[in-house]
C-alpha cells in the first residue's frame, strides 16, 4: 500500500505533506515506528528482541528509527519474535511500496543503460497521456541520437556503470516510435534554460533544436517553451513526469522517485498546469527556439573550424 493508505492489519503510513525524497523518508520512518509499536506491545526491550534474533542491538535501533531499510526476512523475523505474524503481509506491502517509490539509479542501471530504456518502453506502452516538464535537459522521447549519446556518457561517468551507450541510444530512439501512435497524447513543457545549457557540443544542440521544431508539428504532440522573460507562478524547481493520472516520476542524481499518492498526483498535476499556462506554443515557441539557434550558430561555426 502507499503512504497515507491503511493496508490490512492496521499499518498506517503518514498522509503526504511534501513530496519526493521527503515522502520516502517519512514512509521509512513510519514503518520503523510501526515496528517499535509491535515490539513494545510484546513487552520486549530492543536488546531483548535483538538477542532473540541473534542481531546486534544497533540493528533494532536503526530499523525503528528509519536509518536502515529492513529486508523481507527482517520483517518476518520481527513479527514472529513479537508474536505478530498477522502483521507480516501488511508490513511487507509497505516495504515493497517504499522500494518501488525510491529506486536507486545505481541499482537500476548496474547492468548497463539499455535495460532501463527497455523498462521505460514497457511503461510507455501502458501510458496514454504523457505530461512532462523539464527545466534542465531535453526529454528522452524528444532527443536526437547525438544528444542522447551525450546524456548517457554523463551517466556512465557519474555512476561508473558498464558502457553500453550504443545499445542504450538505439533503445531510446526505438522508444520514440511511441510518438507516432495516434492513441497517445504528449504535452511537453521546457524552459528556455533547457535549450541553452551546454550539455553537448553546439553543433549537436543545433540538431536537437531542429528536431524539437519538427516534432512540435505532430498532431498528438504539444510543445510549450517558457522563455526567460516569462514571470513564473511556480518556480521550476525540478523536472517531473505525469503518466496518465496514475504516477509521477521524478529523477534525482541518486534515484528515480515513483509517486502515486492522490495528494502527490493532485499537487504535481496542478504545478504542471501552472507551468503549462505560462509557456509559449506554436509560432511563439518556435521564435524562442530560433533565437537560441541564432545564439548558438557562431559557437558551432567556431568549434567546426
Secondary structure, DSSP 8 states (H G I E B T S, - for coil): --TTSB-TTS-B----SS-THHHHHHHHHHHHHHHHHHHHHTT--HHHHHHHHT--HHHHHHHHTTSS---HHHHHHHHHHTT-GGGHHHHHHHHHHHHHHEEEHHHHTTT-SHHHHHHHHHHHHH-SEEEEEESSS--GGG--HHHHHHHHHHHHHHH-----HHHHHHHHHHHGGGGG-TT-EEEEEEEHHHHHS-SS-HHHHHHHHHHHHHHTTSTTEEEEEE-TT---SS---S-EEEETTTEEEEE-SSEEEEE--HHHHHHHHHHHHHHHHHSB-HHHHHHHHHHHHHHHHHHHHHHT-
